[in-house]
Amino acid sequence: MKWSVALLAGLLCYSLIAVAEQASTPQTLLIPKPRSEFDINHQYYTSLLEKALTKAAAGRTVPELKTTFAMEQGRALRELAKGESLDVFWVGTDLAKEQEFRAIRIPLERGLMGFRKFILRKDSVAKFNSVRSLQQLQQFTACQGAFWPDIDIMRQSGLKVEEAPVYENIFKQLVAGRCDYFPRGLHEGVIELEKRRFLYPELVRYNNLMLHYPFAVYFFTRKTNEALALWIEQGLEQMINDGELLQHMQQQELTRHVFPLQHQSSDPWINIKNPLLSPDTPVTDGRYWFQPEDFKSNDN
């Protein structure tokens, strides 16, 4: 049987493409271990990553997620840059990260992280009952993790911040009085206290105040890993189209308790700007971001 030159060329081209695609498809993806035994954020983001990869697999073998070691944010970003111990990381975005890494610019919890309620010591509740404005909140000191972008966001609005290099130590600093409040994403505080109720019985979640700034957690890869970034991005977009991202939030232990959002509304509501956010971030696009009106009761 004689093969035409065109047919042979076509078969060779197809083979080269198949080999290239196979080579660009990793068998494993390196991710960090949970920060502690209480870290249910880890389960939320890793299961979402698995779902996105599966959703957009298109016949490709979904890589196995392999944990390496526990890392705080600063270490994780350094490891992601090196590419030896980390391939994908989920972290609050800012301009610097988006310039250094490949950001998959889809908020993984629809911006819920920017709606903040506080963890307080019980003996501080009376003082916070009188806080009605940003100027009054500026009299108190917040606790935040070192390298968190929230630190610069809050400081640029005149809020005082005490940093802690290790996540679990933030709770200890709050108990010790080194700070007055620990602002947490709307979905975080309740679960964090529940997991640590025997360690810190003097801490409570304060529901009578909301601090809000546009903020999102994205998946990040190295810029050289564009094929992987596109795969994750396509999977998340398909999940949004099918309602599966919202469903994920409504089912996960980390986030399910915040629904319906109308039950989380607070007065006062203090808004501050996020100058670290890329100016072209579509924060008013309801496809990707929760909006303040989503928290309002239909009766209002």
Secondary structure, DSSP 4 states (H G I P E B T S, - for coil): ----HHHHHHHHHHHHHHHHHHHHS-SEEEEEEPSSTT--HHHHHHHHHHHHHHHT-TTSPPPEEEEEEE--HHHHHHHHHHTSS-S-EEEE--HHHHHHSEEE-S-TTTTGGGEEEEEEEGGGHHHHTT--SHHHHTTSEEEEETT-THHHHHHTTT-EEEEESSHHHHHHHHHHTS-SEEEEETTTHHHHHHHTTTT-TTEEEEEEEEEE----EEEEE-TT-HHHHHHHHHHHHHHHHTTHHHHHHHHSTTTGGG-SGGGG--SSEEE---TTS-TT--TT-TTTS--GGGGS-TT-
